[in-house]
């Protein structure tokens, strides 16, 4: 069932490519149907799964002479992220309903990216995981470079090269691990357990390789430029799903392969930092505060959201570094929650505001009084920013609270600093909200608005946009009110990761 | 051994020689009056038929006793067969690409030369005797020089051929000198015999004579595979030669040269490996190649960034890829993993690389026919004009960059793994593998530049595009499909190669 999420996406790519050129409508519909079918499979797999079980979906030899297998499996963490991918895919297509230019290619690249992401979350064989991980790089490049806006070619190339450098670091470590283990298998549990000196150097290489994509400070700089340059659907996917690929890789691969390298002390300490765990948790907290601070002074509405993503992903990385069940499951829940909320925020900024007002500059948006012209956008943004600030009742509250409590147990000082990051988060969100939607200025004459045309003529919010917003808000609220739906899957899976051995059960289909 | 059994062993080569002569004769005797298109079609058909017959002979008929004539002068084993089949496949594609070429009136000669070059390559891979290696190397090279010069109307073609020839002649002299030193050391022309003498020489450090022999041989083969610092001919030859010739130099010639290069090093210089590990640097051929490989990867990748001609870009990318393949040559089997022979990754890599680069040249040929140039800007907006061709180019470029699930990715992965495993637990060549992976990250940049022109830039030419011929699209599409399939299912090449290596005992 779950494996079909991957296959359906790639079948969708083929189907879209084979459509006749010209009319964008069939491409949209096929893409939407594909995404819905993929989400359906994800939900189906989710419903069938038992909490705490690691189910093997497919396991067949792929390259027998090298011991490489086509092995898909899903535990609680994979299930949650697959669900997120399905949701984000549908929402992204709904919010790119207005793509007219080369729509066929757009949706083909889009679905290829989705297929790759599903693949990463479901792969159990490390080689396979890496294949899907790299597969996702190229569609991102084209999505941004062809359909993007501000400095799109620069942003796209930067994103592609950052991702590729990260995966090059991952590849080096994977090959050494494989060779060290005698070139017989890419099974995660067998590759783990290298000698300590090896772990000490290999852990940071592979962790940073993945964490580049998760927006770890100071390797985050691709994220704001990439998000800003990307078309709406692509930035929704980037923030919503692709950054989670990095965090997932950190958790599933780096921290499982080289646990000892993570916790073991270096034997000396620099400024109180004496192990990779302490260093990376420090970087994560810097990311939280730095991202929030920078978001506070941005003029471009999308940069505000872009830096807020860096800040929120800092919570994920901090949660991973706590190495306790609470923090870890908080991190996974935060991946889900941020995927939904960031997707929604980018949709509002990119699709609802920018496509209509043709500017994202907060100073230029101020005189437009968007709350009156686009009330739906304003309401959605209020809800989304409430969720993003972590108000109770939304998913962000549960996950960030969990991370903070987990961090309090592990690093009390750092968790206080991270708490400051939340406060700044409130500030930048309210600032953006106020400037973009609720400035008290009188409606300005058309001339002042500049090239954006008369404000009164903005087209109304369309049905697909409303559907997409409701979908994402609904998901955030449901998880915020009753997080146990996901947590009962996440917690046992995280404990399994922590204890190092995964409960293997289930029968291959 | 009777002549009949010799003929039986060398049947594919014999078929190819007869085909080459048939193509020449048919064109010269009967087709002078016909139109060029017809002559090209008939010539290509005869050529392809001959290649297919040779392939069929090797695939269908059971292997005659894995035999060797006159102590390794001419060998037949399953691995050599696989390489020969690959060479013939590349030849077929080259012939098909040349079918649309319009640079010459000498159709028969052109096809015959391609086939002669192919014959040279076939002999090159099926020998373990330095004399025979030199002769087949010369047969291949001479045919390729002429093929490079074949466009008499283009001054660049002449320039490229002259450069190629002068460098080639010099490199041949070096090779011959190196081989003669080897003969002097061992008193034999057989690689296995030479190895015995060599390992005797390298007990107390390396013999100066042996060092000279290693360096001179590496220079000769380094030229053939366009490794730095013997690469200077490559950009000019790739840019100036007629496209099918350039494609053949880049694909078939690379496959054969690398295969024999690895064999000479592995078998002939067995016992003089030395060590390329940074902690335990020891003179020998491995560190020599390590330096050459590192230089090729760095220079090739960095120089490719600055190119504005796609053919020059492909040339520098070829130099970089030569660096990667050299990693496989260096991967001497370690006691840790004795079952892994470096020839497995090497054969997979060069075959898939040959297919990919052939495809890329076929696309360039199509673009050049329409726009008259191969500048990056000539590719602008290609996705609009020729979606299928652009998609195939996407596959070729990404495969060269090493993006899964294309063949280039698995090739790189496999080569790097082999290189790393050669040092045993100490991971001696780790520095080189890190360099290679880093450099392939650099390479993504310039491959994306090509794709950026194709997919992102608006089209510059306003004319209504000439329709592409179905034939040329089919060739490109077939190559792209092969690259994708071999990437998704590497076992198709890997499993036969592995079992062949076991049989050959390498």
Interface residues (C-beta under 8 A of the other chain):
Chain A: X21 X62 X63 X64 X65 X66 X105 X127 X130 X131 X132 X134 X135 X137 X138 X141 X142 X145 X146 X153 X157 X160 X161 X164 X165 X168 X171 X172 X175 X176 X178 X179 X180 X182 X183
Chain B: X336 X337 X340 X383 X387 X398 X403 X404 X405 X409 X413 X414 X416 X417 X420 X421 X425 X427 X430 X433 X434 X437 X438 X440 X441 X444 X445 X448 X451 X452 X455 X456 X490 X491 X494 X495 X498
